[in-house]
Amino acid sequence: MAKTGRNDDCPCGSGKKFKRCCEAKTPSARSSRFLMIAVGAAVAAAVVAGVVSFNTESRGQTTGVWDPVHQHYH
């Protein structure tokens, strides 16, 4: 039996295309959807961590030495 293509009619008899009916129910489609959600969450967490890190480092924390002649930190 030939493999069902995405644009072929669904073998379940619904009359819909396979990509709109039963393709999403296959294990590979579920795992790829889960992977896409996991990667998206990881990227969002990295962006949030970067923003938090940027904001906490810039709040009055100085690592230099105050120069009274130039009136700023070196």
Secondary structure, 3 states (H helix, E strand, C coil): CCCCCCCCECCCCCCCEHHHCCHHHCHHHHHHHHHHHHHHHHHHHHHHHHHHHHHHHCCCCCCCCEECCCCEEC
